[in-house]
């Protein structure tokens, strides 16, 4: 078993920098408009020839109410009729993509995100799943990882029963904080009873995995009241927990302008929240997977990390990194071989492109040889907390020390500080460095020095 993480306040203060979350490398900041639909179709044909399995992501952008902290691509509306034309465009997108894939390319992973996927009514959810099964090779034996994001205010027992019937076996539940004052400050009023009811339904209906999302650093949070939220969440016994650091960037995300900056906790208080949360979750038996994620020891993510098979993509940590990821819907991102591409983030542009029988691909990137090498280095560090030079050298036909010679002084400094162990054959991220693994990965990022780091959240 991996050693527990070790809290070192001095190291955190020195290495708590702004930087990417590395759901991809290169990151989406590097995407450009030179990549378009032609590149996507070419990549899909390569996927078909290689017979690679698939992971599908479907973005449902609609929310009935706005949460002030949210930085997702969403459309706030109470007009439920807006869903139908969106589903029609999704079907056109499926048709345009699926005809370039092989019928036997199995969909091992499916995820509905948003927005609020359960903004769709029951008939619309049935229709959407029927369309996916029509155009893609979805599994019928419950062996796939088919997940959906749930807002407990938008789901009840009948909704959960429908989702299970449609083939979903994983749920991710947005909670963020249980304190009423915090909830009012971010405009998300959600009771513990509402959340518990959805979790009880998921357990009764034999969903395979339950994840709960929390956010620390929200207005009116204190170390004491957030610790109470964490205790309540532990009592719900989710299989996984995501504990995110709130990044207040009102200049980029308009809803955040409604948050009173004077009510945000001080940096020292945020550190206390994270430290106490780690202590609480560790005492309850949860393992730190990395990048704000925790899981019980028998969870697939924890097992994959033990076996060094854990991977990371735009859906976060995954055991399906070997799949080609196809994103459907407004703003959705695909990763197919060496191609990253993203649909238009504007709903009108997305729908108009597909109405004209054109894919809505607006930007992307094709990885070069250096990108592929650094991507693998970062992937190994962020997933396994270790990197064996020989494996990289054999795969990419390089001398590791020679290729990254200019980075060595920075790595040696990190080794002197106790973040990593730097040997002649490997890098090992030490327990004190695991919370700061993003900072270690940033050393290998060839693009980071060329851009404004304010586009990213801080590590802690």
HELIX and SHEET records of a PDB file:
HELIX    1   1 UNK A    9  UNK A   15  1                                   7    
HELIX    2   2 UNK A   28  UNK A   30  5                                   3    
HELIX    3   3 UNK A   37  UNK A   50  1                                  14    
HELIX    4   4 UNK A   82  UNK A   98  1                                  17    
HELIX    5   5 UNK A  117  UNK A  119  5                                   3    
HELIX    6   6 UNK A  122  UNK A  135  1                                  14    
HELIX    7   7 UNK A  152  UNK A  154  5                                   3    
HELIX    8   8 UNK A  157  UNK A  166  1                                  10    
HELIX    9   9 UNK A  180  UNK A  186  1                                   7    
HELIX   10  10 UNK A  192  UNK A  204  1                                  13    
HELIX   11  11 UNK A  223  UNK A  236  1                                  14    
HELIX   12  12 UNK A  254  UNK A  258  5                                   5    
HELIX   13  13 UNK A  261  UNK A  263  5                                   3    
HELIX   14  14 UNK A  267  UNK A  283  1                                  17    
HELIX   15  15 UNK A  300  UNK A  306  1                                   7    
HELIX   16  16 UNK A  347  UNK A  355  1                                   9    
HELIX   17  17 UNK A  369  UNK A  384  1                                  16    
HELIX   18  18 UNK A  389  UNK A  396  1                                   8    
HELIX   19  19 UNK A  400  UNK A  403  1                                   4    
HELIX   20  20 UNK A  405  UNK A  407  5                                   3    
HELIX   21  21 UNK A  408  UNK A  417  1                                  10    
HELIX   22  22 UNK A  431  UNK A  436  5                                   6    
HELIX   23  23 UNK A  437  UNK A  443  1                                   7    
HELIX   24  24 UNK A  448  UNK A  450  5                                   3    
HELIX   25  25 UNK A  453  UNK A  455  5                                   3    
SHEET    1   A 4 UNK A 137  UNK A 138  0                                        
SHEET    2   A 4 UNK A 106  UNK A 114  1                                        
SHEET    3   A 4 UNK A  54  UNK A  60  1                                        
SHEET    4   A 4 UNK A 324  UNK A 328  1                                        
SHEET    1   B 2 UNK A  62  UNK A  63  0                                        
SHEET    2   B 2 UNK A  75  UNK A  76  1                                        
SHEET    1   C 8 UNK A 137  UNK A 138  0                                        
SHEET    2   C 8 UNK A 106  UNK A 114  1                                        
SHEET    3   C 8 UNK A 145  UNK A 150  1                                        
SHEET    4   C 8 UNK A 170  UNK A 176  1                                        
SHEET    5   C 8 UNK A 209  UNK A 216  1                                        
SHEET    6   C 8 UNK A 240  UNK A 245  1                                        
SHEET    7   C 8 UNK A 293  UNK A 296 -1                                        
SHEET    8   C 8 UNK A 286  UNK A 290 -1                                        
SHEET    1   D 2 UNK A 311  UNK A 313  0                                        
SHEET    2   D 2 UNK A 316  UNK A 318 -1                                        
SHEET    1   E 3 UNK A 333  UNK A 336  0                                        
SHEET    2   E 3 UNK A 339  UNK A 343 -1                                        
SHEET    3   E 3 UNK A 361  UNK A 366 -1                                        
SHEET    1   F 3 UNK A 386  UNK A 388  0                                        
SHEET    2   F 3 UNK A 426  UNK A 429 -1                                        
SHEET    3   F 3 UNK A 420  UNK A 422 -1                                        
END                                                                             
